[in-house]
Amino acid sequence: MAKSELQNRIHDEMKAAMRAKDKPRLGIIRLIQSEFKRIEVDERIDLDEARVLAVLDKMVKQRRDSAKQYEDADRQELADQEHFEITIITEFLPQALTEEEIATLIDDAVNTTSASGMQDMGKVMGLLKPQLQGRADMGAVSKLIKAKLV
């Protein structure tokens, strides 16, 4: 069972958190690892680098949604916990792209696929998703593509 480079890095960070007795950080890292293990057992696969990034991206998105709901319900202490979890998880994601870089990638994808309208949205997203996974909020990217294709 070969682990991806990112999984090995997360495992090393877990060891470091254990040595430092950093319980909050250790808890989040164990959560990440348990999610990887759940997917590997459920789907009977070894996670590759792209899938690991997708899982981390999904975890960040879930926590952003939860934090927003907690803030709307005036539960700031729970929202703060979600934000803390987001900071730990994002440490393992690649550096986020700037808005200009995302716009350039969208323009390139639209030109490459010769997209002319909303019916070509899937083609553009299919081309962009592997490049942007873990580096940009795909919901925001989707809105930018829609604005471009209308």
C-alpha positions as CSV (number, residue, x, y, z in Angstrom):
1,M,0.0,0.0,0.0
2,A,1.9,3.0,-1.3
3,K,1.2,6.3,0.2
4,S,1.3,9.6,-1.7
5,E,3.9,12.2,-0.9
6,L,1.2,14.4,0.7
7,Q,0.0,11.5,2.9
8,N,3.5,10.9,4.1
9,R,3.9,14.6,4.9
10,I,0.7,14.5,6.9
11,H,1.9,11.4,8.8
12,D,5.2,13.2,9.6
13,E,3.2,16.2,10.9
14,M,1.2,14.0,13.1
15,K,4.3,12.6,14.7
16,A,5.6,16.1,15.2
17,A,2.4,17.2,16.8
18,M,2.5,14.1,19.1
19,R,6.1,15.0,20.2
20,A,5.1,18.6,20.8
21,K,2.0,17.5,22.7
22,D,-0.1,19.8,20.5
23,K,-3.4,18.1,21.1
24,P,-5.6,20.5,19.1
25,R,-3.4,20.2,16.0
26,L,-3.0,16.4,16.5
27,G,-6.8,16.0,16.6
28,I,-7.3,17.7,13.2
29,I,-4.5,15.7,11.6
30,R,-6.0,12.5,12.9
31,L,-9.3,13.6,11.5
32,I,-7.7,14.0,8.1
33,Q,-6.0,10.6,8.3
34,S,-9.3,8.9,9.3
35,E,-11.0,10.4,6.3
36,F,-8.3,9.0,4.0
37,K,-8.6,5.6,5.7
38,R,-12.4,5.7,5.4
39,I,-12.2,6.3,1.7
40,E,-9.5,3.6,1.2
41,V,-11.6,1.0,3.0
42,D,-15.0,1.9,1.6
43,E,-13.8,2.1,-2.0
44,R,-10.9,-0.4,-1.7
45,I,-8.4,1.8,-3.4
46,D,-5.1,3.5,-2.6
47,L,-5.5,7.3,-2.7
48,D,-3.3,9.1,-5.3
49,E,-2.1,12.7,-4.9
50,A,-5.1,14.1,-6.9
51,R,-7.6,12.3,-4.7
52,V,-5.8,13.3,-1.5
53,L,-6.1,17.0,-2.6
54,A,-9.8,16.5,-3.5
55,V,-10.5,15.1,0.0
56,L,-8.6,18.0,1.7
57,D,-10.4,20.5,-0.5
58,K,-13.8,18.9,0.4
59,M,-12.9,19.1,4.1
60,V,-12.1,22.8,3.9
61,K,-15.4,23.5,2.0
62,Q,-17.4,21.6,4.7
63,R,-15.7,23.6,7.4
64,R,-16.3,26.9,5.7
65,D,-20.0,26.1,5.4
66,S,-20.2,25.0,9.0
67,A,-18.4,28.2,10.2
68,K,-20.8,30.4,8.2
69,Q,-23.8,28.5,9.8
70,Y,-22.3,28.9,13.3
71,E,-21.7,32.6,12.7
72,D,-25.3,33.1,11.4
73,A,-26.5,31.3,14.6
74,D,-24.3,33.6,16.7
75,R,-22.1,30.7,17.9
76,Q,-18.7,32.3,17.6
77,E,-16.8,29.8,19.7
78,L,-17.9,27.0,17.3
79,A,-17.1,29.1,14.3
80,D,-13.6,29.8,15.7
81,Q,-13.0,26.1,16.0
82,E,-14.0,25.6,12.4
83,H,-11.6,28.3,11.3
84,F,-8.9,26.8,13.3
85,E,-9.5,23.4,11.5
86,I,-9.4,25.2,8.2
87,T,-6.0,26.7,8.9
88,I,-4.6,23.3,9.8
89,I,-6.0,21.6,6.7
90,T,-5.0,24.3,4.3
91,E,-1.4,23.9,5.4
92,F,-1.4,20.7,3.4
93,L,-2.9,22.2,0.3
94,P,-0.8,23.8,-2.4
95,Q,-0.5,27.6,-2.4
96,A,-3.7,29.2,-3.5
97,L,-3.8,30.9,-6.9
98,T,-4.4,34.7,-7.2
99,E,-7.5,36.0,-9.0
100,E,-5.4,37.0,-11.9
101,E,-3.9,33.5,-12.3
102,I,-7.4,32.0,-12.1
103,A,-8.7,34.4,-14.7
104,T,-5.8,33.6,-17.0
105,L,-6.5,29.9,-16.7
106,I,-10.2,30.4,-17.4
107,D,-9.4,32.4,-20.5
108,D,-7.0,29.7,-21.7
109,A,-9.5,26.9,-21.0
110,V,-12.3,28.8,-22.9
111,N,-10.0,29.4,-25.9
112,T,-8.8,25.8,-25.8
113,T,-12.3,24.3,-25.7
114,S,-13.7,26.9,-28.1
115,A,-16.5,27.4,-25.6
116,S,-19.2,29.7,-26.9
117,G,-22.0,29.4,-24.3
118,M,-23.3,27.8,-21.2
119,Q,-23.6,24.4,-23.0
120,D,-19.8,24.3,-23.0
121,M,-19.5,24.9,-19.2
122,G,-18.8,21.2,-18.5
123,K,-15.9,21.1,-21.0
124,V,-14.3,24.2,-19.4
125,M,-14.7,22.9,-15.9
126,G,-13.4,19.5,-16.9
127,L,-10.2,21.1,-18.2
128,L,-9.8,23.4,-15.3
129,K,-10.6,21.1,-12.3
130,P,-7.3,19.1,-12.4
131,Q,-5.3,22.4,-12.5
132,L,-7.2,24.2,-9.8
133,Q,-8.0,21.3,-7.3
134,G,-7.0,22.4,-3.9
135,R,-5.7,25.7,-5.2
136,A,-8.9,27.6,-5.7
137,D,-12.6,27.5,-4.5
138,M,-14.3,25.7,-7.4
139,G,-17.6,27.4,-6.6
140,A,-16.1,30.8,-7.1
141,V,-14.4,29.5,-10.3
142,S,-17.7,28.2,-11.6
143,K,-19.3,31.6,-11.1
144,L,-16.4,33.3,-13.0
145,I,-16.8,30.8,-15.9
146,K,-20.5,31.4,-16.0
147,A,-19.9,35.2,-16.2
148,K,-17.4,34.6,-19.0
149,L,-19.7,32.3,-21.1
150,V,-22.9,34.4,-20.8
